[in-house]
Amino acid sequence: MSKMSDVTSNDTELLFWENQNLEEFEASIIEIQDNGIILDKTAFYPESGGQHSDFGHIFLKTDKKSKLDVKYVEKLNGKVLHHISEKIPMNFSIGQKIIGKINWSRRQNLMRAHTSQHVLSAVLEDQFNIKTTKAVIDEKEVAIHLERKITETELKKALIISNSILLKGRNVESRIFEKNKIPEKIKSKLRGEPDKVEQDKIRVMIIEELDYSLCGGTHCQNIQEIGVLFLEDVKGDVITYTFGETALEHIAAMSFGVIDISKSLASKPNEVVSRIPKVINELNDLKETNNQLNKVLLKQLMKTVKENPVKLGTIEVLKENFHFAEKKFVLQELGKLAENQVAIFIMNGPIIVILSSLITLPANAVAKGFCEKTKNKGGGSPAVAQVSTSNPEKDLEIILDIIRKMTNK
């Protein structure tokens, strides 16, 4: 889905239009900027139409030890800027001949990724009249944005058809036409709008008996090079998938995962998907039952705590481990403290919450003393504070000891 580019006498000639398999090329420097070099021609693909740019190196033809790392390539008003990862040395100057070398492993993956997008997009349009509006194409993953949300049934069928076509293989070729001289056989099937292209010449990518697409990107020579597609995610109108070796790795990992789950569910691997909703419902029922039991336990424990406070003179300290309960539920059950009460509770997290009704014994002062002693984190207000804990029961006793010292009891 790469966008076509304007071509003028001052533009950088795009060598990959004619030869996508050009790994090394010769060119001349026509401009040097602070952040990169512009050449009269290049085989480096500049980021466009969702396809990420090539990486690689530029060498001086007369001194191959003088090497620059190309970290990103972009197109600016018809010229291609090769971003360099370091300061450009003085021995690189306008007019010099260079040798450009593409990171071929990355290029091959990007070609396979881009071609895979053409295949899936063509199948989606042919089978369900769903057009692709945008694609994000990286080395190992492709995200296709569609004009509408796709159903599970549609996507399942599209993936089966696409993978079947990929396994059989079909040739891929690029052809360049005068914009007003596109053969009717191609024009009638063409994905893309030639009238919106500003230059006179256009480039059409053709996948044998499958796709005719207006595109300036790089592609593999046969779709069999892509391997299979593996669905990673679907979010409304966006499909994300991997391909090739990465897809096979994910399929293998998924297969073992499904087998392990099937053993836990005492079912066959092909029954896992249908069993999971039932298991989730059972789990939700258990969670609800557990929540109800926790509320009963919380109520009973809080009643016992209130009836049996730790007494430090006239001060009462309410102390308990409520690790199973959320803070808001514990505070609801506690209610308002009496004028002479302090509470220190372990709660779900785990955290320890300190509450105080005494002006002379503020909760945040107790928390500060605990943090200074244990190097834990915490804080709050005079009425309510909380601290982190790695050893709840032990830390609860440390806080109680701090309160004793602060009250001289």
C-alpha positions in Angstrom: 0.0 0.0 0.0 3.0 2.3 -0.4 2.2 5.7 -2.0 3.5 6.5 -5.4 6.1 9.3 -5.7 6.6 12.3 -7.9 9.5 12.0 -10.4 11.4 15.1 -11.7 14.9 15.6 -12.9 15.9 16.7 -9.3 14.4 13.7 -7.6 16.3 10.8 -6.2 15.9 7.9 -8.7 14.2 4.9 -7.0 16.2 1.9 -8.1 13.9 -0.6 -6.2 11.1 0.3 -8.6 12.9 -1.6 -11.4 14.9 -4.0 -9.3 13.6 -4.9 -5.8 16.4 -7.4 -5.3 19.2 -4.9 -5.6 21.2 -5.4 -2.4 24.1 -3.1 -3.4 24.3 -0.1 -5.7 26.5 2.8 -6.8 25.4 6.4 -6.6 26.6 10.0 -6.2 26.1 12.4 -3.2 24.0 15.4 -4.3 23.4 17.0 -0.9 24.6 16.7 2.7 22.5 17.8 5.6 23.1 17.8 9.4 21.1 14.6 9.8 21.9 12.7 6.6 22.8 12.4 2.9 20.8 12.7 -0.3 21.9 10.6 -3.3 21.1 10.9 -7.0 19.7 7.4 -6.9 19.0 4.8 -4.2 18.0 1.2 -3.5 17.1 2.1 0.1 13.3 2.1 0.6 12.1 5.3 2.4 9.3 4.8 4.9 6.0 5.2 3.1 2.5 3.8 2.8 2.9 2.0 6.2 6.1 0.1 5.2 9.1 0.9 7.5 12.3 2.0 5.8 15.4 0.0 5.0 18.6 0.1 7.1 22.1 -0.5 5.9 25.4 1.2 5.1 27.0 3.8 2.8 30.7 3.5 1.8 32.9 5.8 -0.1 33.7 4.1 -3.4 37.4 5.1 -3.1 37.7 4.1 0.5 35.5 1.3 1.7 36.8 1.7 5.3 34.8 5.0 5.4 31.4 3.6 6.3 28.2 5.3 7.5 25.3 3.5 9.2 21.9 4.3 7.7 19.4 4.2 10.5 16.3 5.6 8.8 15.3 6.6 5.3 12.6 9.1 4.4 11.3 10.9 1.3 11.3 14.8 1.2 9.8 16.5 -1.8 11.0 13.8 -4.2 14.4 13.5 -2.7 15.4 10.6 -0.4 17.2 11.5 2.8 19.4 8.8 4.3 19.6 9.5 8.1 23.0 8.7 9.5 23.5 7.5 13.1 26.7 9.6 13.6 28.2 12.9 12.5 29.1 12.8 8.8 32.9 12.9 8.4 34.6 15.6 6.3 35.7 13.1 3.7 32.1 12.7 2.5 31.4 15.5 0.1 29.0 16.4 -2.7 29.8 14.7 -6.0 31.6 11.8 -4.5 30.7 8.2 -5.6 29.4 5.9 -2.9 28.4 2.3 -2.6 25.1 1.7 -0.8 24.5 -1.7 0.9 21.1 -2.7 2.1 20.5 -4.7 5.3 19.3 -7.6 3.3 17.8 -9.7 6.1 15.5 -6.7 7.1 14.7 -6.0 3.5 13.6 -9.6 2.8 11.4 -9.6 5.9 9.8 -6.3 4.8 9.2 -7.5 1.3 7.5 -10.7 2.6 5.5 -8.6 5.1 4.3 -6.1 2.4 3.4 -8.9 0.0 1.5 -10.7 2.7 -0.6 -7.6 3.2 -1.4 -7.5 -0.5 -2.6 -11.1 -0.4 -4.8 -10.8 2.7 -6.2 -7.4 1.5 -7.0 -8.8 -1.9 -8.8 -11.8 -0.4 -10.8 -9.6 2.0 -11.9 -7.4 -0.9 -12.6 -10.3 -3.2 -14.6 -12.4 -0.7 -16.3 -9.7 1.4 -15.8 -6.4 -0.4 -13.9 -5.1 2.6 -11.3 -2.6 1.6 -8.0 -1.9 3.4 -7.6 1.7 4.4 -4.2 1.6 6.0 -1.4 -0.9 6.7 1.5 -0.8 9.2 4.2 -3.1 7.9 7.2 -4.1 10.0 9.7 -7.0 9.9 7.8 -9.5 11.9 4.3 -8.1 12.2 1.6 -6.5 10.0 -1.5 -4.5 11.1 -4.2 -4.0 8.5 -6.9 -1.3 9.1 -10.2 -2.0 7.4 -13.0 0.2 6.3 -15.4 -1.6 8.7 -15.3 -4.1 11.5 -14.8 -7.7 10.4 -16.8 -10.6 11.8 -15.1 -13.7 13.2 -16.6 -15.9 10.4 -15.3 -13.5 7.7 -11.8 -13.3 9.1 -11.6 -17.1 9.7 -12.5 -17.7 6.0 -10.1 -15.0 4.8 -7.2 -16.5 6.7 -8.0 -20.1 5.5 -8.1 -18.9 1.8 -5.0 -16.7 2.2 -2.9 -19.4 3.8 -4.1 -21.9 1.1 -2.9 -19.5 -1.6 0.4 -18.8 0.1 1.2 -22.5 0.5 0.6 -23.1 -3.2 2.6 -20.0 -4.3 2.0 -17.4 -7.0 4.4 -15.2 -8.9 4.7 -11.5 -8.1 5.9 -8.8 -10.6 6.0 -5.0 -10.8 5.1 -3.2 -14.0 5.3 0.5 -14.8 2.8 2.2 -17.1 2.0 5.6 -18.4 -0.9 6.7 -16.3 -3.3 7.1 -19.3 -2.1 3.8 -20.9 -3.0 1.2 -18.3 -4.3 -1.9 -20.1 -8.0 -2.3 -19.6 -7.6 -5.8 -18.2 -5.5 -4.4 -15.4 -7.3 -1.2 -14.9 -10.7 -3.0 -14.3 -9.2 -5.0 -11.4 -6.8 -2.4 -10.0 -6.8 -1.6 -6.3 -5.9 2.1 -6.0 -6.8 5.3 -7.8 -4.5 6.3 -10.7 -6.2 9.6 -11.1 -4.9 10.7 -7.7 -1.2 10.0 -8.6 0.5 13.2 -9.7 3.3 11.8 -11.9 2.8 10.5 -15.4 4.1 7.0 -14.7 2.6 4.6 -12.2 3.8 1.2 -10.8 1.5 -1.7 -10.5 2.2 -4.8 -8.3 0.7 -7.9 -9.8 0.2 -11.2 -7.9 -0.7 -13.8 -10.4 -4.5 -14.4 -10.7 -5.1 -12.6 -7.4 -4.1 -8.9 -7.1 -3.4 -5.8 -9.2 -2.4 -3.0 -6.8 -1.1 0.5 -7.3 2.0 0.4 -5.1 5.6 1.8 -4.8 6.8 -0.6 -2.1 9.1 -3.6 -2.2 7.8 -7.2 -2.5 9.0 -10.8 -2.8 9.1 -12.6 -6.1 6.7 -15.4 -5.2 4.2 -15.4 -2.3 5.4 -18.8 -1.3 8.4 -17.0 0.3 6.0 -15.5 2.9 5.1 -18.8 4.7 1.8 -18.8 6.6 -0.1 -16.1 8.4 -0.9 -16.4 12.1 -3.5 -14.1 13.7 -2.2 -12.2 16.7 -5.1 -9.9 17.5 -8.4 -8.4 16.2 -9.7 -5.1 17.5 -12.8 -3.9 15.7 -11.5 -2.9 12.2 -7.8 -3.7 12.8 -6.2 -7.1 12.2 -2.7 -7.8 13.5 -0.8 -10.9 12.3 2.7 -12.4 12.0 4.0 -14.5 9.1 6.8 -16.9 8.1 9.1 -18.2 10.9 7.5 -16.0 13.5 4.1 -17.4 12.7 5.3 -20.9 12.9 6.9 -20.3 16.3 3.6 -18.8 17.6 1.7 -21.7 16.1 4.0 -24.2 17.9 3.8 -22.3 21.2 0.0 -22.1 20.9 -0.3 -25.8 20.1 1.6 -26.8 23.3 -0.4 -24.3 25.3 -3.7 -25.7 24.0 -2.5 -29.2 24.8 -1.6 -28.2 28.4 -4.9 -26.5 28.9 -6.8 -29.4 27.5 -5.2 -31.7 30.0 -6.2 -29.4 32.8 -9.7 -29.3 31.5 -9.8 -33.1 30.9 -10.8 -32.5 27.3 -9.5 -32.9 23.8 -7.4 -30.0 22.3 -10.1 -29.2 19.7 -12.6 -28.9 22.6 -10.7 -26.2 24.5 -12.3 -23.2 22.9 -15.8 -24.4 23.5 -15.0 -25.4 27.1 -13.3 -22.1 28.1 -16.6 -20.0 28.4 -18.0 -22.7 30.8 -14.8 -22.6 32.9 -15.0 -18.8 33.0 -18.6 -18.9 34.1 -17.7 -21.4 36.8 -14.8 -19.2 37.9 -17.0 -16.1 38.1 -19.5 -18.1 40.2 -16.7 -19.2 42.6 -15.4 -15.6 42.8 -18.9 -14.4 43.8 -19.2 -17.1 46.4 -15.8 -16.3 47.7 -16.7 -12.6 47.9 -19.8 -13.4 49.9 -17.8 -15.6 52.3 -15.2 -12.9 52.7 -17.8 -10.4 53.7 -19.1 -12.8 56.3 -15.6 -13.5 57.6 -14.8 -9.7 57.6 -17.9 -8.9 59.6 -17.1 -11.6 62.2 -13.4 -10.7 62.5 -14.2 -7.0 62.8 -16.7 -7.7 65.6 -14.0 -9.8 67.4 -11.3 -7.1 66.9 -13.6 -4.3 68.3 -14.4 -6.5 71.4 -10.7 -7.3 72.0 -8.5 -4.2 71.4 -4.9 -4.0 72.5 -4.9 -1.5 75.4 -2.1 1.0 75.9 -3.3 2.9 78.9 -6.4 4.8 77.8 -5.7 4.1 74.1 -7.2 1.2 72.3 -5.4 -0.3 69.3 -7.5 -2.4 66.9 -5.2 -4.8 65.1 -5.9 -7.6 62.6 -4.9 -9.3 59.4 -7.5 -8.7 56.7 -5.3 -9.8 53.8 -8.3 -11.3 52.0 -10.2 -8.0 51.9 -10.0 -4.8 49.9 -9.3 -1.5 51.7 -12.7 0.0 51.0 -14.6 -3.0 52.4 -12.5 -3.1 55.6 -13.1 0.7 56.2 -16.8 0.3 55.6 -17.0 -2.5 58.1 -14.9 -0.6 60.6 -17.0 2.5 60.6 -16.0 5.5 62.7 -13.3 5.1 65.3 -13.9 6.0 68.9 -12.1 9.1 70.3 -9.4 7.0 72.0 -8.8 4.4 69.2 -6.1 3.6 66.6 -6.4 0.9 64.0 -3.6 -1.0 62.2 -4.9 -3.5 59.6 -3.2 -5.7 57.0 -5.2 -5.5 53.8 -5.2 -6.9 50.3 -2.1 -5.8 48.4 -0.6 -6.5 50.8 -0.5 -3.1 52.5 -0.9 -2.0 56.1 -3.4 0.8 56.8 -3.1 3.0 59.9 -6.1 4.9 61.2 -6.1 7.3 64.2 -8.7 9.5 65.9 -6.0 11.0 68.2 -4.5 14.4 67.6 -1.5 13.3 69.7 -0.9 10.1 67.6 -1.4 11.0 63.9 -1.5 8.1 61.5 1.1 9.7 59.1 3.5 10.1 62.0 3.2 6.4 62.8 3.7 5.6 59.0 6.8 7.9 58.9 8.4 6.2 61.9 7.7 2.8 60.3 9.3 3.8 57.0 12.4 5.3 58.7 12.8 2.0 60.6 12.2 -0.4 57.7 13.0 1.6 54.5 9.5 0.8 53.2 7.4 3.4 51.5 4.2 5.0 52.8 2.4 8.2 53.9 -1.0 9.8 54.3 -2.9 12.2 56.6 -3.2 12.4 60.4 -6.4 10.4 60.1 -5.4 7.7 57.5 -2.1 6.5 56.3 -0.8 3.4 54.6 2.6 1.7 54.1 4.0 -1.0 51.9 5.0 -4.3 53.4 7.0 -7.4 52.5 6.4 -9.2 55.7 2.9 -8.2 56.9 2.6 -10.0 60.2 6.1 -8.9 61.3 5.6 -5.4 60.1 2.3 -5.2 61.9 4.1 -5.9 65.2 6.8 -3.3 64.3 4.0 -0.6 63.9 2.4 -1.7 67.2 5.8 -1.3 68.9 6.2 2.2 67.3 2.8 3.2 68.7 3.9 1.9 72.2 7.0 4.1 72.1 5.1 7.1 70.9 2.6 6.8 73.7 5.4 5.7 76.2 3.4 2.5 76.9 
